[in-house]
Amino acid sequence: MKNLQFIKAKSDNTLSTLGGRATNLAPINLSNCKRSSLLIDTETIGDIQKGEKAYPYDISFLQVKNGKKLHEISYINKDIFDNEKLMSNAFYKNKIPFYKKALANDIRYIKKSEVDILIELNEFIKKHKITYFMAYNVKFDYNSINNLYNLEKNSHIKNEFKKLYIIDIWKVATDIIKMFPELYESYMIFCYKHNLYSDSGKNVQTGAECMNKFVNNDINFVECHTGLEDTFCELNILTKMLWYYKKSTNLDYYYKLDSIFNGHGNVFKNGAFNTDRIEYILEKHNIKG
């Protein structure tokens, strides 16, 4: 069987799929993006599964323009991070020693009050003419930052994030995978071989860690769950997916703005990543289950 990583898609299937995407596309060309983006990852307290709001103790971002990193910053919210009671409820509280070391030794890590962080984020957006807010599962990170702006004590701070267009790297990655039949089958087989299933077992995983394992063909990759390091992972996914799309179609990839805040995009529509499909794919490629 061919190498499962980034098999070139058949042009006839690709072009027919593109034809269906030609209408109502906003003019956001991610393959040749001349405007600046903030690629953001947040680490938070608050269990959203229990209906709690998430508040970030780590707001990390890359400024990305023309596919290049221009700035790397990790803001640590001292109002949360220095509060032992709050941090004891952080899901990744085991990362506290990492942050303490980084704050002492890495100039990219800056601890400030959340008021100062929000003000500096606003100033950064205006100074560098940021247009886009990108993240993997963008709804979570966008909402967690806005939860800080929406606190009554911060109500005097203007929210420049409200002006940004929202781009979900999760949506981009799964969209591109589903466009190309051979790439899609490669991904499903990769997840099958390495037992990369959702907790329910009904779908293969599509999160950032799993996606990075796939695009790097590195099953040993483990997501750091510290903001700045995870932004590198997410940029890697975006860059390689856009590379694949360009290589396979000789076209630029356009992002549909109407996918805003649809965290799953259409990831699970019609069961595209449902494990029920794996049996057929294995049989097609003569792989024993």
Contacts in CASP RR format, 6 or more apart in sequence:
PFRMAT RR
TARGET T0000
AUTHOR 0000-0000-0000
METHOD contacts of the structure
MODEL  1
MKNLQFIKAKSDNTLSTLGGRATNLAPINLSNCKRSSLLIDTETIGDIQK
GEKAYPYDISFLQVKNGKKLHEISYINKDIFDNEKLMSNAFYKNKIPFYK
KALANDIRYIKKSEVDILIELNEFIKKHKITYFMAYNVKFDYNSINNLYN
LEKNSHIKNEFKKLYIIDIWKVATDIIKMFPELYESYMIFCYKHNLYSDS
GKNVQTGAECMNKFVNNDINFVECHTGLEDTFCELNILTKMLWYYKKSTN
LDYYYKLDSIFNGHGNVFKNGAFNTDRIEYILEKHNIKG
1 285 0 8 1.000
1 286 0 8 1.000
1 287 0 8 1.000
4 186 0 8 1.000
4 189 0 8 1.000
4 190 0 8 1.000
5 186 0 8 1.000
5 214 0 8 1.000
5 215 0 8 1.000
5 217 0 8 1.000
6 183 0 8 1.000
6 186 0 8 1.000
6 215 0 8 1.000
6 240 0 8 1.000
6 244 0 8 1.000
6 247 0 8 1.000
7 182 0 8 1.000
7 183 0 8 1.000
7 186 0 8 1.000
8 182 0 8 1.000
8 247 0 8 1.000
8 248 0 8 1.000
9 179 0 8 1.000
9 180 0 8 1.000
9 181 0 8 1.000
9 182 0 8 1.000
9 183 0 8 1.000
9 248 0 8 1.000
9 249 0 8 1.000
10 181 0 8 1.000
10 182 0 8 1.000
11 248 0 8 1.000
11 249 0 8 1.000
13 180 0 8 1.000
13 181 0 8 1.000
14 179 0 8 1.000
14 180 0 8 1.000
14 248 0 8 1.000
14 249 0 8 1.000
15 249 0 8 1.000
17 179 0 8 1.000
18 179 0 8 1.000
18 249 0 8 1.000
18 251 0 8 1.000
21 254 0 8 1.000
21 256 0 8 1.000
24 256 0 8 1.000
24 258 0 8 1.000
25 254 0 8 1.000
25 256 0 8 1.000
26 165 0 8 1.000
26 254 0 8 1.000
26 255 0 8 1.000
26 256 0 8 1.000
26 257 0 8 1.000
26 258 0 8 1.000
27 254 0 8 1.000
28 132 0 8 1.000
28 165 0 8 1.000
28 167 0 8 1.000
28 254 0 8 1.000
28 255 0 8 1.000
28 257 0 8 1.000
29 252 0 8 1.000
29 253 0 8 1.000
29 254 0 8 1.000
30 167 0 8 1.000
30 172 0 8 1.000
30 238 0 8 1.000
30 242 0 8 1.000
30 252 0 8 1.000
30 253 0 8 1.000
30 254 0 8 1.000
30 255 0 8 1.000
31 242 0 8 1.000
31 245 0 8 1.000
31 246 0 8 1.000
31 251 0 8 1.000
31 252 0 8 1.000
31 253 0 8 1.000
32 66 0 8 1.000
32 252 0 8 1.000
33 65 0 8 1.000
33 66 0 8 1.000
33 67 0 8 1.000
33 132 0 8 1.000
34 65 0 8 1.000
34 66 0 8 1.000
35 65 0 8 1.000
35 129 0 8 1.000
35 131 0 8 1.000
35 132 0 8 1.000
36 63 0 8 1.000
36 64 0 8 1.000
36 65 0 8 1.000
36 70 0 8 1.000
36 128 0 8 1.000
36 129 0 8 1.000
36 130 0 8 1.000
36 131 0 8 1.000
36 132 0 8 1.000
37 63 0 8 1.000
37 64 0 8 1.000
37 65 0 8 1.000
37 130 0 8 1.000
37 131 0 8 1.000
37 132 0 8 1.000
37 133 0 8 1.000
37 134 0 8 1.000
37 167 0 8 1.000
38 61 0 8 1.000
38 62 0 8 1.000
38 63 0 8 1.000
38 64 0 8 1.000
38 124 0 8 1.000
38 125 0 8 1.000
38 130 0 8 1.000
38 132 0 8 1.000
38 133 0 8 1.000
38 134 0 8 1.000
38 164 0 8 1.000
39 61 0 8 1.000
39 62 0 8 1.000
39 63 0 8 1.000
39 64 0 8 1.000
39 134 0 8 1.000
39 135 0 8 1.000
39 169 0 8 1.000
39 231 0 8 1.000
39 234 0 8 1.000
39 235 0 8 1.000
39 238 0 8 1.000
40 59 0 8 1.000
40 60 0 8 1.000
40 61 0 8 1.000
40 133 0 8 1.000
40 134 0 8 1.000
40 135 0 8 1.000
40 141 0 8 1.000
40 145 0 8 1.000
40 231 0 8 1.000
41 58 0 8 1.000
41 60 0 8 1.000
41 61 0 8 1.000
41 135 0 8 1.000
41 136 0 8 1.000
41 141 0 8 1.000
41 227 0 8 1.000
41 228 0 8 1.000
41 230 0 8 1.000
41 231 0 8 1.000
41 234 0 8 1.000
42 54 0 8 1.000
42 56 0 8 1.000
42 58 0 8 1.000
42 59 0 8 1.000
42 60 0 8 1.000
42 140 0 8 1.000
42 141 0 8 1.000
42 144 0 8 1.000
42 145 0 8 1.000
42 227 0 8 1.000
43 56 0 8 1.000
43 57 0 8 1.000
43 58 0 8 1.000
43 60 0 8 1.000
43 90 0 8 1.000
43 92 0 8 1.000
43 95 0 8 1.000
43 225 0 8 1.000
43 226 0 8 1.000
43 227 0 8 1.000
44 54 0 8 1.000
44 55 0 8 1.000
44 56 0 8 1.000
44 57 0 8 1.000
44 58 0 8 1.000
44 90 0 8 1.000
44 91 0 8 1.000
44 144 0 8 1.000
45 54 0 8 1.000
45 55 0 8 1.000
45 57 0 8 1.000
45 80 0 8 1.000
45 86 0 8 1.000
45 87 0 8 1.000
45 89 0 8 1.000
45 90 0 8 1.000
45 91 0 8 1.000
46 52 0 8 1.000
46 53 0 8 1.000
46 54 0 8 1.000
46 55 0 8 1.000
46 89 0 8 1.000
46 91 0 8 1.000
47 91 0 8 1.000
48 54 0 8 1.000
48 140 0 8 1.000
53 147 0 8 1.000
54 140 0 8 1.000
54 143 0 8 1.000
54 144 0 8 1.000
54 147 0 8 1.000
55 77 0 8 1.000
55 80 0 8 1.000
55 144 0 8 1.000
55 147 0 8 1.000
55 148 0 8 1.000
56 77 0 8 1.000
56 80 0 8 1.000
56 144 0 8 1.000
56 145 0 8 1.000
56 147 0 8 1.000
56 148 0 8 1.000
57 76 0 8 1.000
57 77 0 8 1.000
57 80 0 8 1.000
57 81 0 8 1.000
57 86 0 8 1.000
57 87 0 8 1.000
57 90 0 8 1.000
58 74 0 8 1.000
58 75 0 8 1.000
58 76 0 8 1.000
58 77 0 8 1.000
58 81 0 8 1.000
58 99 0 8 1.000
58 226 0 8 1.000
58 227 0 8 1.000
59 74 0 8 1.000
59 75 0 8 1.000
59 77 0 8 1.000
59 117 0 8 1.000
59 121 0 8 1.000
59 145 0 8 1.000
60 73 0 8 1.000
60 74 0 8 1.000
60 75 0 8 1.000
60 226 0 8 1.000
60 227 0 8 1.000
60 228 0 8 1.000
60 230 0 8 1.000
60 231 0 8 1.000
61 71 0 8 1.000
61 72 0 8 1.000
61 73 0 8 1.000
61 231 0 8 1.000
62 69 0 8 1.000
62 70 0 8 1.000
62 71 0 8 1.000
62 72 0 8 1.000
62 231 0 8 1.000
62 232 0 8 1.000
62 235 0 8 1.000
63 69 0 8 1.000
63 70 0 8 1.000
63 71 0 8 1.000
63 124 0 8 1.000
63 128 0 8 1.000
63 130 0 8 1.000
64 70 0 8 1.000
64 134 0 8 1.000
64 235 0 8 1.000
67 239 0 8 1.000
69 235 0 8 1.000
70 128 0 8 1.000
71 124 0 8 1.000
71 128 0 8 1.000
72 108 0 8 1.000
72 228 0 8 1.000
72 231 0 8 1.000
73 108 0 8 1.000
73 110 0 8 1.000
73 124 0 8 1.000
73 228 0 8 1.000
74 102 0 8 1.000
74 108 0 8 1.000
74 109 0 8 1.000
74 110 0 8 1.000
74 226 0 8 1.000
74 227 0 8 1.000
74 228 0 8 1.000
75 110 0 8 1.000
75 111 0 8 1.000
75 112 0 8 1.000
75 117 0 8 1.000
75 120 0 8 1.000
75 121 0 8 1.000
76 99 0 8 1.000
76 103 0 8 1.000
76 109 0 8 1.000
76 110 0 8 1.000
76 111 0 8 1.000
76 112 0 8 1.000
77 111 0 8 1.000
77 112 0 8 1.000
77 113 0 8 1.000
77 114 0 8 1.000
77 117 0 8 1.000
77 148 0 8 1.000
78 111 0 8 1.000
78 112 0 8 1.000
78 113 0 8 1.000
78 114 0 8 1.000
79 113 0 8 1.000
79 114 0 8 1.000
80 86 0 8 1.000
80 87 0 8 1.000
80 114 0 8 1.000
81 87 0 8 1.000
81 99 0 8 1.000
81 111 0 8 1.000
87 93 0 8 1.000
87 96 0 8 1.000
90 96 0 8 1.000
92 225 0 8 1.000
92 226 0 8 1.000
95 225 0 8 1.000
95 226 0 8 1.000
98 226 0 8 1.000
99 109 0 8 1.000
99 226 0 8 1.000
102 108 0 8 1.000
102 109 0 8 1.000
102 226 0 8 1.000
103 109 0 8 1.000
103 111 0 8 1.000
108 228 0 8 1.000
109 228 0 8 1.000
112 120 0 8 1.000
114 148 0 8 1.000
114 154 0 8 1.000
115 153 0 8 1.000
115 154 0 8 1.000
115 157 0 8 1.000
117 148 0 8 1.000
118 148 0 8 1.000
118 149 0 8 1.000
118 154 0 8 1.000
118 157 0 8 1.000
118 159 0 8 1.000
119 157 0 8 1.000
121 145 0 8 1.000
121 160 0 8 1.000
121 161 0 8 1.000
122 157 0 8 1.000
122 158 0 8 1.000
122 159 0 8 1.000
122 160 0 8 1.000
124 130 0 8 1.000
125 160 0 8 1.000
125 161 0 8 1.000
125 163 0 8 1.000
125 164 0 8 1.000
126 160 0 8 1.000
130 164 0 8 1.000
131 164 0 8 1.000
131 165 0 8 1.000
132 164 0 8 1.000
132 165 0 8 1.000
132 166 0 8 1.000
132 167 0 8 1.000
133 142 0 8 1.000
133 161 0 8 1.000
133 164 0 8 1.000
133 165 0 8 1.000
133 166 0 8 1.000
133 167 0 8 1.000
134 167 0 8 1.000
134 168 0 8 1.000
134 169 0 8 1.000
134 234 0 8 1.000
134 238 0 8 1.000
135 141 0 8 1.000
135 142 0 8 1.000
135 168 0 8 1.000
135 169 0 8 1.000
135 234 0 8 1.000
136 168 0 8 1.000
136 169 0 8 1.000
136 170 0 8 1.000
136 173 0 8 1.000
136 207 0 8 1.000
136 208 0 8 1.000
136 211 0 8 1.000
136 234 0 8 1.000
136 237 0 8 1.000
137 168 0 8 1.000
137 170 0 8 1.000
137 207 0 8 1.000
137 208 0 8 1.000
137 263 0 8 1.000
138 166 0 8 1.000
138 167 0 8 1.000
138 168 0 8 1.000
138 169 0 8 1.000
138 170 0 8 1.000
138 261 0 8 1.000
138 263 0 8 1.000
139 168 0 8 1.000
139 261 0 8 1.000
139 262 0 8 1.000
139 263 0 8 1.000
142 161 0 8 1.000
142 166 0 8 1.000
142 261 0 8 1.000
145 161 0 8 1.000
146 159 0 8 1.000
146 161 0 8 1.000
148 154 0 8 1.000
149 157 0 8 1.000
149 159 0 8 1.000
149 161 0 8 1.000
165 257 0 8 1.000
166 257 0 8 1.000
166 260 0 8 1.000
166 261 0 8 1.000
167 255 0 8 1.000
168 259 0 8 1.000
168 262 0 8 1.000
168 263 0 8 1.000
168 265 0 8 1.000
169 208 0 8 1.000
169 234 0 8 1.000
169 237 0 8 1.000
169 238 0 8 1.000
170 206 0 8 1.000
170 207 0 8 1.000
170 208 0 8 1.000
170 263 0 8 1.000
170 264 0 8 1.000
170 265 0 8 1.000
170 267 0 8 1.000
171 255 0 8 1.000
171 259 0 8 1.000
171 262 0 8 1.000
171 263 0 8 1.000
171 265 0 8 1.000
171 267 0 8 1.000
172 238 0 8 1.000
172 241 0 8 1.000
172 242 0 8 1.000
172 253 0 8 1.000
172 255 0 8 1.000
173 206 0 8 1.000
173 211 0 8 1.000
173 237 0 8 1.000
173 238 0 8 1.000
173 241 0 8 1.000
174 206 0 8 1.000
174 265 0 8 1.000
174 266 0 8 1.000
174 267 0 8 1.000
174 272 0 8 1.000
174 273 0 8 1.000
175 265 0 8 1.000
175 266 0 8 1.000
176 183 0 8 1.000
176 241 0 8 1.000
176 242 0 8 1.000
176 244 0 8 1.000
176 245 0 8 1.000
176 253 0 8 1.000
177 183 0 8 1.000
177 184 0 8 1.000
177 187 0 8 1.000
177 241 0 8 1.000
178 184 0 8 1.000
178 272 0 8 1.000
179 245 0 8 1.000
180 244 0 8 1.000
180 248 0 8 1.000
183 244 0 8 1.000
184 272 0 8 1.000
185 281 0 8 1.000
185 284 0 8 1.000
185 285 0 8 1.000
187 204 0 8 1.000
187 214 0 8 1.000
188 204 0 8 1.000
188 273 0 8 1.000
188 277 0 8 1.000
188 278 0 8 1.000
188 281 0 8 1.000
189 278 0 8 1.000
189 281 0 8 1.000
189 282 0 8 1.000
189 285 0 8 1.000
189 287 0 8 1.000
190 196 0 8 1.000
190 213 0 8 1.000
190 214 0 8 1.000
191 197 0 8 1.000
191 204 0 8 1.000
191 205 0 8 1.000
191 210 0 8 1.000
191 214 0 8 1.000
192 204 0 8 1.000
192 278 0 8 1.000
192 281 0 8 1.000
192 282 0 8 1.000
192 289 0 8 1.000
194 213 0 8 1.000
194 219 0 8 1.000
196 204 0 8 1.000
196 205 0 8 1.000
196 210 0 8 1.000
196 213 0 8 1.000
197 203 0 8 1.000
197 204 0 8 1.000
197 205 0 8 1.000
197 275 0 8 1.000
198 204 0 8 1.000
198 205 0 8 1.000
201 275 0 8 1.000
202 274 0 8 1.000
202 275 0 8 1.000
203 268 0 8 1.000
203 271 0 8 1.000
203 273 0 8 1.000
203 274 0 8 1.000
203 275 0 8 1.000
204 210 0 8 1.000
204 273 0 8 1.000
204 275 0 8 1.000
204 278 0 8 1.000
206 267 0 8 1.000
206 273 0 8 1.000
208 223 0 8 1.000
208 230 0 8 1.000
208 233 0 8 1.000
208 234 0 8 1.000
208 237 0 8 1.000
209 221 0 8 1.000
209 222 0 8 1.000
209 223 0 8 1.000
209 233 0 8 1.000
211 237 0 8 1.000
212 218 0 8 1.000
212 221 0 8 1.000
212 223 0 8 1.000
212 233 0 8 1.000
212 236 0 8 1.000
212 237 0 8 1.000
213 219 0 8 1.000
213 221 0 8 1.000
215 236 0 8 1.000
215 237 0 8 1.000
215 240 0 8 1.000
215 241 0 8 1.000
216 236 0 8 1.000
216 240 0 8 1.000
223 230 0 8 1.000
223 233 0 8 1.000
224 230 0 8 1.000
224 233 0 8 1.000
242 253 0 8 1.000
245 251 0 8 1.000
245 253 0 8 1.000
246 252 0 8 1.000
246 253 0 8 1.000
259 265 0 8 1.000
266 272 0 8 1.000
267 273 0 8 1.000
268 274 0 8 1.000
271 277 0 8 1.000
279 289 0 8 1.000
282 288 0 8 1.000
282 289 0 8 1.000
END
